[in-house]
Amino acid sequence: MHNAWMRYTCGRLKSDFRYYKDIVYNNYPWPDEPSDKQRAAVEAAA
């Protein structure tokens, strides 16, 4: 799941991904207080 987000969000240098903590990692979408149903959906997708 994170790899899909990284490919969508970060840029590239040649064929390598440019991984920045402020652009890719820190803005990864996650609810503030996930419910049990939301956690289960993420676990199932992972």
N, CA, C, O and CB atoms as a CASP TS submission, in Angstrom:
PFRMAT TS
TARGET T0000
AUTHOR 0000-0000-0000
METHOD Language model
MODEL 1
PARENT N/A
ATOM      1  N   MET     1       0.827  -1.178   0.000  1.00  0.00           N
ATOM      2  CA  MET     1       0.000   0.000   0.000  1.00  0.00           C
ATOM      3  C   MET     1       0.882   1.256   0.000  1.00  0.00           C
ATOM      4  O   MET     1       0.632   2.205  -0.743  1.00  0.00           O
ATOM      5  CB  MET     1      -0.947  -0.010   1.211  1.00  0.00           C
ATOM      6  N   HIS     2       1.909   1.241   0.841  1.00  0.00           N
ATOM      7  CA  HIS     2       2.805   2.398   0.873  1.00  0.00           C
ATOM      8  C   HIS     2       3.537   2.564  -0.464  1.00  0.00           C
ATOM      9  O   HIS     2       3.738   3.688  -0.922  1.00  0.00           O
ATOM     10  CB  HIS     2       3.823   2.255   2.020  1.00  0.00           C
ATOM     11  N   ASN     3       3.931   1.465  -1.082  1.00  0.00           N
ATOM     12  CA  ASN     3       4.622   1.560  -2.373  1.00  0.00           C
ATOM     13  C   ASN     3       3.742   2.202  -3.432  1.00  0.00           C
ATOM     14  O   ASN     3       4.228   2.990  -4.243  1.00  0.00           O
ATOM     15  CB  ASN     3       5.067   0.178  -2.840  1.00  0.00           C
ATOM     16  N   ALA     4       2.461   1.878  -3.437  1.00  0.00           N
ATOM     17  CA  ALA     4       1.545   2.504  -4.393  1.00  0.00           C
ATOM     18  C   ALA     4       1.461   4.006  -4.132  1.00  0.00           C
ATOM     19  O   ALA     4       1.463   4.801  -5.072  1.00  0.00           O
ATOM     20  CB  ALA     4       0.139   1.862  -4.305  1.00  0.00           C
ATOM     21  N   TRP     5       1.387   4.399  -2.851  1.00  0.00           N
ATOM     22  CA  TRP     5       1.359   5.823  -2.497  1.00  0.00           C
ATOM     23  C   TRP     5       2.665   6.500  -2.915  1.00  0.00           C
ATOM     24  O   TRP     5       2.644   7.607  -3.452  1.00  0.00           O
ATOM     25  CB  TRP     5       1.124   6.003  -0.976  1.00  0.00           C
ATOM     26  N   MET     6       3.783   5.849  -2.675  1.00  0.00           N
ATOM     27  CA  MET     6       5.088   6.412  -3.024  1.00  0.00           C
ATOM     28  C   MET     6       5.190   6.620  -4.536  1.00  0.00           C
ATOM     29  O   MET     6       5.631   7.676  -4.989  1.00  0.00           O
ATOM     30  CB  MET     6       6.228   5.491  -2.530  1.00  0.00           C
ATOM     31  N   ARG     7       4.784   5.617  -5.314  1.00  0.00           N
ATOM     32  CA  ARG     7       4.862   5.748  -6.777  1.00  0.00           C
ATOM     33  C   ARG     7       3.996   6.894  -7.285  1.00  0.00           C
ATOM     34  O   ARG     7       4.354   7.568  -8.252  1.00  0.00           O
ATOM     35  CB  ARG     7       4.436   4.442  -7.451  1.00  0.00           C
ATOM     36  N   TYR     8       2.862   7.112  -6.635  1.00  0.00           N
ATOM     37  CA  TYR     8       1.947   8.185  -7.044  1.00  0.00           C
ATOM     38  C   TYR     8       2.458   9.561  -6.630  1.00  0.00           C
ATOM     39  O   TYR     8       2.286  10.538  -7.359  1.00  0.00           O
ATOM     40  CB  TYR     8       0.565   7.952  -6.447  1.00  0.00           C
ATOM     41  N   THR     9       3.091   9.633  -5.447  1.00  0.00           N
ATOM     42  CA  THR     9       3.412  10.924  -4.847  1.00  0.00           C
ATOM     43  C   THR     9       4.815  11.434  -5.157  1.00  0.00           C
ATOM     44  O   THR     9       4.983  12.614  -5.464  1.00  0.00           O
ATOM     45  CB  THR     9       3.246  10.834  -3.377  1.00  0.00           C
ATOM     46  N   CYS    10       5.813  10.580  -5.083  1.00  0.00           N
ATOM     47  CA  CYS    10       7.186  11.079  -5.187  1.00  0.00           C
ATOM     48  C   CYS    10       7.641  11.206  -6.640  1.00  0.00           C
ATOM     49  O   CYS    10       7.048  10.633  -7.554  1.00  0.00           O
ATOM     50  CB  CYS    10       8.135  10.158  -4.431  1.00  0.00           C
ATOM     51  N   GLY    11       8.686  11.956  -6.815  1.00  0.00           N
ATOM     52  CA  GLY    11       9.256  12.142  -8.142  1.00  0.00           C
ATOM     53  C   GLY    11      10.314  11.095  -8.435  1.00  0.00           C
ATOM     54  O   GLY    11      10.507  10.147  -7.674  1.00  0.00           O
ATOM     55  N   ARG    12      10.990  11.287  -9.546  1.00  0.00           N
ATOM     56  CA  ARG    12      12.041  10.336  -9.943  1.00  0.00           C
ATOM     57  C   ARG    12      13.290  11.081 -10.368  1.00  0.00           C
ATOM     58  O   ARG    12      13.244  12.206 -10.867  1.00  0.00           O
ATOM     59  CB  ARG    12      11.554   9.422 -11.088  1.00  0.00           C
ATOM     60  N   LEU    13      14.398  10.412 -10.152  1.00  0.00           N
ATOM     61  CA  LEU    13      15.693  10.859 -10.648  1.00  0.00           C
ATOM     62  C   LEU    13      16.212   9.689 -11.462  1.00  0.00           C
ATOM     63  O   LEU    13      16.543   8.644 -10.901  1.00  0.00           O
ATOM     64  CB  LEU    13      16.697  11.283  -9.471  1.00  0.00           C
ATOM     65  N   LYS    14      16.289   9.847 -12.777  1.00  0.00           N
ATOM     66  CA  LYS    14      16.515   8.741 -13.707  1.00  0.00           C
ATOM     67  C   LYS    14      15.358   7.761 -13.537  1.00  0.00           C
ATOM     68  O   LYS    14      14.203   8.138 -13.736  1.00  0.00           O
ATOM     69  CB  LYS    14      17.911   8.037 -13.452  1.00  0.00           C
ATOM     70  N   SER    15      15.642   6.519 -13.176  1.00  0.00           N
ATOM     71  CA  SER    15      14.562   5.562 -12.954  1.00  0.00           C
ATOM     72  C   SER    15      14.347   5.297 -11.462  1.00  0.00           C
ATOM     73  O   SER    15      13.524   4.456 -11.099  1.00  0.00           O
ATOM     74  CB  SER    15      14.864   4.250 -13.680  1.00  0.00           C
ATOM     75  N   ASP    16      15.075   6.005 -10.595  1.00  0.00           N
ATOM     76  CA  ASP    16      14.960   5.817  -9.151  1.00  0.00           C
ATOM     77  C   ASP    16      13.949   6.785  -8.560  1.00  0.00           C
ATOM     78  O   ASP    16      13.834   7.928  -9.003  1.00  0.00           O
ATOM     79  CB  ASP    16      16.320   5.998  -8.476  1.00  0.00           C
ATOM     80  N   PHE    17      13.213   6.315  -7.548  1.00  0.00           N
ATOM     81  CA  PHE    17      12.271   7.187  -6.860  1.00  0.00           C
ATOM     82  C   PHE    17      13.020   8.156  -5.966  1.00  0.00           C
ATOM     83  O   PHE    17      14.028   7.800  -5.355  1.00  0.00           O
ATOM     84  CB  PHE    17      11.264   6.367  -6.040  1.00  0.00           C
ATOM     85  N   ARG    18      12.521   9.390  -5.891  1.00  0.00           N
ATOM     86  CA  ARG    18      13.086  10.397  -4.995  1.00  0.00           C
ATOM     87  C   ARG    18      12.199  10.427  -3.758  1.00  0.00           C
ATOM     88  O   ARG    18      11.101  10.983  -3.780  1.00  0.00           O
ATOM     89  CB  ARG    18      13.177  11.822  -5.685  1.00  0.00           C
ATOM     90  N   TYR    19      12.681   9.834  -2.699  1.00  0.00           N
ATOM     91  CA  TYR    19      11.899   9.632  -1.487  1.00  0.00           C
ATOM     92  C   TYR    19      12.213  10.749  -0.493  1.00  0.00           C
ATOM     93  O   TYR    19      13.317  10.813   0.048  1.00  0.00           O
ATOM     94  CB  TYR    19      12.190   8.239  -0.864  1.00  0.00           C
ATOM     95  N   TYR    20      11.242  11.624  -0.257  1.00  0.00           N
ATOM     96  CA  TYR    20      11.416  12.729   0.684  1.00  0.00           C
ATOM     97  C   TYR    20      10.477  12.536   1.869  1.00  0.00           C
ATOM     98  O   TYR    20       9.309  12.191   1.689  1.00  0.00           O
ATOM     99  CB  TYR    20      11.153  14.095  -0.007  1.00  0.00           C
ATOM    100  N   LYS    21      10.980  12.754   3.066  1.00  0.00           N
ATOM    101  CA  LYS    21      10.163  12.562   4.258  1.00  0.00           C
ATOM    102  C   LYS    21       8.992  13.537   4.307  1.00  0.00           C
ATOM    103  O   LYS    21       7.921  13.175   4.794  1.00  0.00           O
ATOM    104  CB  LYS    21      11.015  12.714   5.503  1.00  0.00           C
ATOM    105  N   ASP    22       9.163  14.747   3.823  1.00  0.00           N
ATOM    106  CA  ASP    22       8.088  15.741   3.895  1.00  0.00           C
ATOM    107  C   ASP    22       7.038  15.555   2.807  1.00  0.00           C
ATOM    108  O   ASP    22       5.891  15.969   2.980  1.00  0.00           O
ATOM    109  CB  ASP    22       8.668  17.131   3.799  1.00  0.00           C
ATOM    110  N   ILE    23       7.408  14.944   1.700  1.00  0.00           N
ATOM    111  CA  ILE    23       6.485  14.817   0.578  1.00  0.00           C
ATOM    112  C   ILE    23       5.807  13.454   0.556  1.00  0.00           C
ATOM    113  O   ILE    23       4.606  13.366   0.301  1.00  0.00           O
ATOM    114  CB  ILE    23       7.216  15.051  -0.731  1.00  0.00           C
ATOM    115  N   VAL    24       6.549  12.406   0.817  1.00  0.00           N
ATOM    116  CA  VAL    24       6.006  11.047   0.672  1.00  0.00           C
ATOM    117  C   VAL    24       5.562  10.479   2.016  1.00  0.00           C
ATOM    118  O   VAL    24       4.413  10.061   2.160  1.00  0.00           O
ATOM    119  CB  VAL    24       7.049  10.119   0.035  1.00  0.00           C
ATOM    120  N   TYR    25       6.446  10.459   2.989  1.00  0.00           N
ATOM    121  CA  TYR    25       6.166   9.731   4.223  1.00  0.00           C
ATOM    122  C   TYR    25       5.202  10.471   5.147  1.00  0.00           C
ATOM    123  O   TYR    25       4.208   9.890   5.583  1.00  0.00           O
ATOM    124  CB  TYR    25       7.450   9.460   4.954  1.00  0.00           C
ATOM    125  N   ASN    26       5.472  11.724   5.451  1.00  0.00           N
ATOM    126  CA  ASN    26       4.686  12.446   6.458  1.00  0.00           C
ATOM    127  C   ASN    26       3.272  12.784   6.016  1.00  0.00           C
ATOM    128  O   ASN    26       2.422  13.062   6.862  1.00  0.00           O
ATOM    129  CB  ASN    26       5.389  13.706   6.829  1.00  0.00           C
ATOM    130  N   ASN    27       2.995  12.770   4.731  1.00  0.00           N
ATOM    131  CA  ASN    27       1.630  13.086   4.307  1.00  0.00           C
ATOM    132  C   ASN    27       0.873  11.841   3.841  1.00  0.00           C
ATOM    133  O   ASN    27      -0.126  11.950   3.129  1.00  0.00           O
ATOM    134  CB  ASN    27       1.657  14.122   3.188  1.00  0.00           C
ATOM    135  N   TYR    28       1.343  10.670   4.240  1.00  0.00           N
ATOM    136  CA  TYR    28       0.649   9.422   3.927  1.00  0.00           C
ATOM    137  C   TYR    28      -0.736   9.469   4.565  1.00  0.00           C
ATOM    138  O   TYR    28      -0.847   9.707   5.768  1.00  0.00           O
ATOM    139  CB  TYR    28       1.460   8.177   4.430  1.00  0.00           C
ATOM    140  N   PRO    29      -1.802   9.246   3.779  1.00  0.00           N
ATOM    141  CA  PRO    29      -3.159   9.434   4.317  1.00  0.00           C
ATOM    142  C   PRO    29      -3.511   8.372   5.365  1.00  0.00           C
ATOM    143  O   PRO    29      -3.459   7.173   5.092  1.00  0.00           O
ATOM    144  CB  PRO    29      -4.187   9.396   3.177  1.00  0.00           C
ATOM    145  N   TRP    30      -3.860   8.824   6.541  1.00  0.00           N
ATOM    146  CA  TRP    30      -4.250   7.929   7.623  1.00  0.00           C
ATOM    147  C   TRP    30      -5.191   8.702   8.534  1.00  0.00           C
ATOM    148  O   TRP    30      -4.893   9.841   8.893  1.00  0.00           O
ATOM    149  CB  TRP    30      -3.000   7.390   8.411  1.00  0.00           C
ATOM    150  N   PRO    31      -6.315   8.116   8.915  1.00  0.00           N
ATOM    151  CA  PRO    31      -7.260   8.828   9.788  1.00  0.00           C
ATOM    152  C   PRO    31      -6.644   9.126  11.160  1.00  0.00           C
ATOM    153  O   PRO    31      -5.802   8.370  11.645  1.00  0.00           O
ATOM    154  CB  PRO    31      -8.546   8.002   9.961  1.00  0.00           C
ATOM    155  N   ASP    32      -7.068  10.227  11.778  1.00  0.00           N
ATOM    156  CA  ASP    32      -6.539  10.600  13.092  1.00  0.00           C
ATOM    157  C   ASP    32      -6.844   9.538  14.147  1.00  0.00           C
ATOM    158  O   ASP    32      -5.962   9.151  14.914  1.00  0.00           O
ATOM    159  CB  ASP    32      -7.116  11.945  13.530  1.00  0.00           C
ATOM    160  N   GLU    33      -8.073   9.075  14.187  1.00  0.00           N
ATOM    161  CA  GLU    33      -8.467   8.039  15.133  1.00  0.00           C
ATOM    162  C   GLU    33      -9.206   6.954  14.363  1.00  0.00           C
ATOM    163  O   GLU    33     -10.436   6.960  14.309  1.00  0.00           O
ATOM    164  CB  GLU    33      -9.356   8.622  16.284  1.00  0.00           C
ATOM    165  N   PRO    34      -8.463   6.017  13.764  1.00  0.00           N
ATOM    166  CA  PRO    34      -9.110   5.008  12.930  1.00  0.00           C
ATOM    167  C   PRO    34     -10.008   4.078  13.758  1.00  0.00           C
ATOM    168  O   PRO    34      -9.660   3.674  14.867  1.00  0.00           O
ATOM    169  CB  PRO    34      -8.054   4.189  12.185  1.00  0.00           C
ATOM    170  N   SER    35     -11.157   3.757  13.190  1.00  0.00           N
ATOM    171  CA  SER    35     -12.061   2.809  13.840  1.00  0.00           C
ATOM    172  C   SER    35     -11.541   1.389  13.612  1.00  0.00           C
ATOM    173  O   SER    35     -10.636   1.169  12.807  1.00  0.00           O
ATOM    174  CB  SER    35     -13.519   2.962  13.297  1.00  0.00           C
ATOM    175  N   ASP    36     -12.119   0.443  14.322  1.00  0.00           N
ATOM    176  CA  ASP    36     -11.729  -0.958  14.135  1.00  0.00           C
ATOM    177  C   ASP    36     -12.011  -1.410  12.704  1.00  0.00           C
ATOM    178  O   ASP    36     -11.253  -2.194  12.135  1.00  0.00           O
ATOM    179  CB  ASP    36     -12.474  -1.864  15.134  1.00  0.00           C
ATOM    180  N   LYS    37     -13.092  -0.917  12.133  1.00  0.00           N
ATOM    181  CA  LYS    37     -13.448  -1.265  10.746  1.00  0.00           C
ATOM    182  C   LYS    37     -12.398  -0.724   9.775  1.00  0.00           C
ATOM    183  O   LYS    37     -12.007  -1.421   8.839  1.00  0.00           O
ATOM    184  CB  LYS    37     -14.852  -0.706  10.383  1.00  0.00           C
ATOM    185  N   GLN    38     -11.939   0.509   9.989  1.00  0.00           N
ATOM    186  CA  GLN    38     -10.919   1.097   9.129  1.00  0.00           C
ATOM    187  C   GLN    38      -9.590   0.339   9.270  1.00  0.00           C
ATOM    188  O   GLN    38      -8.914   0.091   8.272  1.00  0.00           O
ATOM    189  CB  GLN    38     -10.726   2.591   9.470  1.00  0.00           C
ATOM    190  N   ARG    39      -9.222  -0.019  10.471  1.00  0.00           N
ATOM    191  CA  ARG    39      -7.987  -0.796  10.683  1.00  0.00           C
ATOM    192  C   ARG    39      -8.072  -2.146   9.983  1.00  0.00           C
ATOM    193  O   ARG    39      -7.112  -2.590   9.354  1.00  0.00           O
ATOM    194  CB  ARG    39      -7.724  -1.001  12.192  1.00  0.00           C
ATOM    195  N   ALA    40      -9.217  -2.787  10.096  1.00  0.00           N
ATOM    196  CA  ALA    40      -9.406  -4.091   9.451  1.00  0.00           C
ATOM    197  C   ALA    40      -9.302  -3.963   7.938  1.00  0.00           C
ATOM    198  O   ALA    40      -8.747  -4.847   7.285  1.00  0.00           O
ATOM    199  CB  ALA    40     -10.767  -4.695   9.838  1.00  0.00           C
ATOM    200  N   ALA    41      -9.826  -2.878   7.367  1.00  0.00           N
ATOM    201  CA  ALA    41      -9.744  -2.673   5.916  1.00  0.00           C
ATOM    202  C   ALA    41      -8.296  -2.492   5.477  1.00  0.00           C
ATOM    203  O   ALA    41      -7.894  -3.024   4.442  1.00  0.00           O
ATOM    204  CB  ALA    41     -10.580  -1.451   5.494  1.00  0.00           C
ATOM    205  N   VAL    42      -7.508  -1.750   6.249  1.00  0.00           N
ATOM    206  CA  VAL    42      -6.094  -1.554   5.915  1.00  0.00           C
ATOM    207  C   VAL    42      -5.334  -2.869   6.049  1.00  0.00           C
ATOM    208  O   VAL    42      -4.507  -3.197   5.198  1.00  0.00           O
ATOM    209  CB  VAL    42      -5.460  -0.474   6.824  1.00  0.00           C
ATOM    210  N   GLU    43      -5.606  -3.618   7.102  1.00  0.00           N
ATOM    211  CA  GLU    43      -4.948  -4.911   7.282  1.00  0.00           C
ATOM    212  C   GLU    43      -5.273  -5.861   6.139  1.00  0.00           C
ATOM    213  O   GLU    43      -4.397  -6.581   5.662  1.00  0.00           O
ATOM    214  CB  GLU    43      -5.358  -5.535   8.612  1.00  0.00           C
ATOM    215  N   ALA    44      -6.516  -5.867   5.701  1.00  0.00           N
ATOM    216  CA  ALA    44      -6.922  -6.742   4.603  1.00  0.00           C
ATOM    217  C   ALA    44      -6.248  -6.339   3.295  1.00  0.00           C
ATOM    218  O   ALA    44      -5.850  -7.197   2.506  1.00  0.00           O
ATOM    219  CB  ALA    44      -8.442  -6.715   4.438  1.00  0.00           C
ATOM    220  N   ALA    45      -6.121  -5.029   3.068  1.00  0.00           N
ATOM    221  CA  ALA    45      -5.497  -4.547   1.841  1.00  0.00           C
ATOM    222  C   ALA    45      -3.988  -4.806   1.848  1.00  0.00           C
ATOM    223  O   ALA    45      -3.391  -5.057   0.801  1.00  0.00           O
ATOM    224  CB  ALA    45      -5.775  -3.051   1.660  1.00  0.00           C
ATOM    225  N   ALA    46      -3.382  -4.744   3.027  1.00  0.00           N
ATOM    226  CA  ALA    46      -1.938  -4.965   3.127  1.00  0.00           C
ATOM    227  C   ALA    46      -1.618  -6.420   2.923  1.00  0.00           C
ATOM    228  O   ALA    46      -0.451  -6.808   2.969  1.00  0.00           O
ATOM    229  CB  ALA    46      -1.401  -4.493   4.477  1.00  0.00           C
TER
END
